Amino acid sequence: MDRLIRFGVSLERELLARFDRRARKTGHTNRSKAIADLVRACLVEDEWAEGDEVIGVISLLYDHRQRELSKRLIELQHRHYTRVLSSQHIHLDHDTCIEVIVARGNPKEITRLADLLRASRGVKHACLSMSSTGKAIG
């Protein structure tokens, strides 16, 4: 681990109070960890804006009874096989499934894949969670 550096931050009283409430709500035990997590989140956003290789987790909620949908989702993943690292299919109830797809590639490729999957008829909800390969945020 890199050597820790202490530094001071000046904030308005109310802003700090709101930050502390949020930090407690999210389970942070101290301000330093909460601030470090915010800095990393910012760096991940930069990585997605400028990066060459990122990780994306695409979650799809859909009705498996929709004609040809399962086949289309699989075909899209196979068409992008160099980016899809893994997928998991989960049965939520008799009609509803969720597919969780982990993809790796440049941000535009991952976003395009998520958009194609989201646009498939029968997909009720889709979410792309951005993450890092870890190289840029240490």
C-alpha angles and dihedrals in degrees: 000000000000118000111270119244123205119215136167126244125195117210136165111264095244093046091052091047091052091047092050091050091050092046091052091046091054092048100254111153094200142019094244093062092044092051092046090053091051091049091050091049089053091050091050089053089052090048090053091048095046108010133117099208128025140155123244130186112205117197118194125189112195149154106253090204090070104115114258093351097121089048092049093049091051092046091052091051091049091048087056096038093137089063103036110087099173144346133197126198117206127187109220096178139332093297108018128077135175123211119199114197125187113204134181127197142082115331095249092053093049093046091048091051091049091049093050092050092045092052093056112116110254097030104126098186136002131186132186114205112197122217142159135249084232096244096105099041101041 
